[in-house]
């Protein structure tokens, strides 16, 4: 007869052996199942008997969720997989005609005043490039614009940087949800640290204007005016004085001469040969600078017009670089267009590293030109003909002396309307309503 302690020991050993065999059988069954090519799905069961999927992490930090349908009745049914794609930092190049929009910048709290970014972001959501919650809180997708433009102002090529989910044929799909006056040119992957505004080395703007803006002051300014080769050469000589580093405190608002940020570097300023549009002669001033302040380009153009017309003296540009405050009005905002953005330093560091592309977009030059010719220039020409914004500006120009201003200067408070009536009669305007006064609080393009 066995002792009670020996019987207890044998009972324990049998239980351990039985448990080991069960684990080995389960492991063998798993191996056989994997060898047969069938994939198992791990689920959890709650108190009500419902099954819920577990999340599985794959490489490259991609989160993939595999849901199991609770109505599945056969083990042969394949469960649906919902994959959450990893987002990539990209640069998005796009162009737009600003007509009918309240500027570029999106305001998520204001859905009444439609902007360019409203259209673009909504299109991203529709194609699944970003989720709706990121559209409502744009900081979640690291959203940044290279340059902001205000109401009615256009851009041949502007740039956004943000995180998007990779989708095949993304450019074509997004453009299907955009109006024709807004076009996406393409996407390029960029470094995670890339910021479309801070990494921009230079910006190029163009200013489209009728050549009658350069008509000498002693002549009657009419839309039939044609610039002579001598006038064109004078304009080119004057605009060269902007090239280089200068203090542009007189070409913006709220800046003092002593403010270091008033100094800006201008790479180049050029003028095209005159060209005809709807029986009016136009020309284009192209300005490339490291960065620009608000109103800067419009005041630069305004001073050139004043000098060529004979309203201001040739030395006014150099005088404006000095400490004294100079009376310089703004040219109309209509002709101002953002043309190009330059990322030379970024391209030098990342453009040829094998992972990223150059942000020169040379492959899209023909597309840029076509979009500008079909949408932007026709809008500016038509708007100039109907609103006559340049004629309105020119009649005001005679009020400004482009000389040094002092506190209490009469030009800051003088009733312009009295002079405008006299100028209208001299210019032969049909009626005062034909040349309405320009609103002093008009929307401006924010150059830089």
Residue pairs with C-beta under 8 A, 6 or more apart in sequence:
33 40
41 53
41 66
41 68
41 79
42 53
42 54
43 51
43 52
43 53
43 54
43 68
44 51
44 52
44 54
45 51
45 52
46 52
50 70
51 68
51 70
52 68
53 65
53 66
53 67
53 68
55 63
55 64
55 65
56 64
56 66
57 63
57 64
58 64
60 86
61 86
62 83
62 84
62 85
62 86
63 84
64 81
64 83
64 84
65 81
65 82
65 83
65 84
66 79
66 81
66 82
67 79
67 80
67 81
67 82
68 79
69 77
69 79
69 80
72 79
85 165
85 166
86 165
86 166
87 141
87 163
87 164
87 165
88 163
88 164
88 165
88 166
88 189
89 142
89 161
89 162
89 163
89 189
89 190
89 191
89 192
89 194
90 161
90 162
90 163
90 164
90 187
90 188
90 189
90 190
91 159
91 160
91 161
91 187
91 188
91 189
91 190
91 194
91 196
91 359
92 120
92 159
92 160
92 161
92 162
92 164
92 184
92 186
92 187
93 157
93 158
93 159
93 184
93 185
93 186
93 187
93 188
93 361
93 364
94 120
94 157
94 158
94 159
94 160
94 182
94 183
94 184
94 185
95 154
95 155
95 156
95 157
95 158
95 182
95 183
95 185
95 368
95 371
95 372
95 376
96 104
96 116
96 154
96 155
96 158
96 181
96 182
96 183
97 154
97 181
97 182
97 375
97 376
97 379
98 104
98 116
98 149
98 151
98 152
98 153
98 154
98 155
99 152
99 154
99 181
99 379
99 383
100 114
100 181
101 114
101 115
101 116
101 151
101 152
102 113
102 114
102 115
102 151
103 115
103 116
103 148
103 149
103 150
103 151
103 153
103 443
104 115
104 116
104 117
104 145
104 148
104 149
104 150
104 153
104 155
104 158
105 115
105 117
105 145
105 148
106 115
106 117
106 118
106 121
106 138
107 113
107 115
108 135
108 136
108 137
108 138
111 118
116 182
117 145
119 178
119 179
119 182
120 160
120 174
120 178
120 182
120 184
121 130
121 135
121 138
122 135
122 177
123 174
123 175
123 177
123 178
124 130
124 135
124 164
124 174
125 131
125 132
125 135
126 177
127 167
127 170
127 173
127 174
127 177
128 165
128 167
129 164
129 165
129 167
129 170
129 174
130 141
130 162
130 163
130 164
130 165
133 140
134 140
134 141
138 162
141 162
141 163
141 164
142 161
142 162
142 163
143 160
143 161
143 162
144 160
144 161
144 162
144 195
144 196
144 197
145 158
145 159
145 160
145 196
145 197
146 158
146 159
146 160
146 161
146 196
146 197
146 200
146 203
146 341
147 155
147 158
147 159
147 197
147 200
147 203
147 338
147 341
147 446
147 447
147 448
148 446
149 155
149 158
149 338
149 445
149 446
150 333
150 443
150 444
150 445
150 446
151 443
152 333
152 334
152 443
153 333
153 336
153 337
153 338
153 443
153 445
154 337
154 338
154 375
154 376
154 379
154 380
155 337
155 338
155 339
156 206
156 337
156 338
156 339
156 340
156 368
156 371
156 372
156 376
157 185
157 338
157 339
157 340
157 341
157 361
157 364
157 368
158 338
158 341
159 196
159 200
159 341
159 359
160 196
161 190
161 194
161 195
161 196
164 170
164 187
167 173
170 187
171 184
171 185
171 186
171 187
174 184
175 183
175 184
178 184
180 375
181 375
183 367
183 371
185 361
185 364
185 367
185 368
186 361
186 364
188 356
188 357
188 359
189 355
189 356
189 357
190 346
190 350
190 356
190 359
191 346
191 350
191 356
194 346
194 350
196 341
199 343
199 345
199 346
200 341
200 342
200 343
201 290
201 342
201 343
201 344
201 345
201 346
202 267
202 288
202 289
202 290
202 291
202 341
202 342
202 344
203 288
203 289
203 291
203 292
203 338
203 340
203 341
203 342
203 447
203 448
204 286
204 287
204 288
204 338
204 339
204 340
204 341
204 342
205 286
205 287
205 289
205 292
205 297
205 336
205 337
205 338
205 339
205 445
205 447
206 284
206 285
206 286
206 287
206 336
206 337
206 339
207 284
207 285
207 287
207 297
207 298
207 301
207 331
207 335
207 336
207 337
208 282
208 283
208 284
208 335
208 337
208 377
208 380
209 282
209 283
209 284
209 285
209 301
209 331
209 335
209 390
210 223
210 280
210 281
210 282
210 283
210 384
210 390
211 225
211 226
211 227
211 231
211 274
211 281
211 282
211 283
212 221
212 222
212 223
212 224
212 225
212 280
212 281
212 390
213 305
213 309
213 390
213 394
214 227
214 231
214 234
214 235
214 305
214 308
214 309
215 221
215 222
215 225
215 309
216 309
216 310
217 309
217 310
217 311
217 398
218 310
219 225
220 426
220 427
220 428
221 391
221 394
221 427
222 428
223 279
223 280
225 281
226 274
226 281
227 274
227 281
227 283
231 308
232 271
232 273
232 274
232 283
234 308
235 271
235 283
235 304
235 308
236 270
236 271
238 304
238 307
238 308
238 314
238 317
239 269
239 270
239 271
239 285
239 304
240 269
241 317
241 318
242 266
242 269
242 287
242 300
242 317
243 266
243 267
243 268
243 269
244 265
244 266
245 263
245 264
245 265
245 266
246 263
246 264
246 266
246 321
247 257
247 262
247 263
247 321
247 322
248 255
248 262
248 263
248 264
248 293
248 296
248 321
249 255
249 256
249 257
249 259
249 262
250 299
250 320
250 321
250 325
250 326
250 328
251 293
251 295
251 296
251 299
251 300
251 303
251 320
251 328
252 262
252 293
252 294
252 295
252 296
252 299
253 294
253 295
255 261
255 262
255 293
256 262
257 322
257 323
261 293
262 293
264 289
264 290
264 291
264 292
264 293
264 296
265 289
265 290
266 287
266 288
266 289
266 290
267 288
267 289
267 290
268 286
268 287
268 288
269 285
269 286
269 287
269 288
270 285
270 286
271 283
271 284
271 285
271 286
272 283
272 284
272 286
273 283
274 281
274 282
274 283
275 281
275 282
275 283
276 282
277 377
277 378
277 381
278 381
278 382
278 385
280 381
280 384
280 385
282 381
285 301
285 304
286 339
287 297
287 300
288 340
288 342
289 448
291 448
292 447
292 448
293 447
293 448
294 444
294 446
294 447
295 330
295 444
295 447
296 447
296 448
297 336
297 445
297 447
298 330
298 331
298 332
298 333
298 336
298 444
298 445
299 328
299 329
299 330
299 331
301 331
301 335
302 328
302 329
302 330
302 331
302 393
302 397
303 312
303 316
303 317
303 320
303 328
303 402
305 331
305 394
305 397
306 312
306 316
306 397
306 400
306 402
307 313
307 314
307 316
307 317
309 394
309 397
311 397
311 398
311 400
311 402
312 402
313 402
316 326
316 402
319 326
319 404
320 326
320 328
324 404
324 405
325 404
325 405
325 406
326 402
326 403
326 404
326 405
327 400
327 401
327 402
327 403
327 404
327 405
327 409
327 411
328 400
328 402
329 393
329 396
329 397
329 400
330 444
331 393
332 389
332 390
332 392
332 393
332 438
333 442
333 443
333 444
333 445
334 380
334 383
334 384
334 387
334 389
334 390
335 380
335 384
335 390
336 445
336 447
337 372
337 376
337 380
338 445
341 359
343 359
343 360
346 359
347 358
347 359
347 360
350 356
351 357
351 358
351 359
352 358
361 368
383 389
384 390
388 434
388 435
389 438
391 427
391 429
391 435
392 435
392 436
392 437
392 438
393 438
394 427
395 420
395 423
395 424
395 427
395 435
396 416
396 420
396 437
396 438
398 419
398 423
399 411
399 414
399 416
399 419
400 411
401 411
405 411
405 412
416 437
417 437
420 435
420 437
421 432
424 432
424 435
427 435
429 435
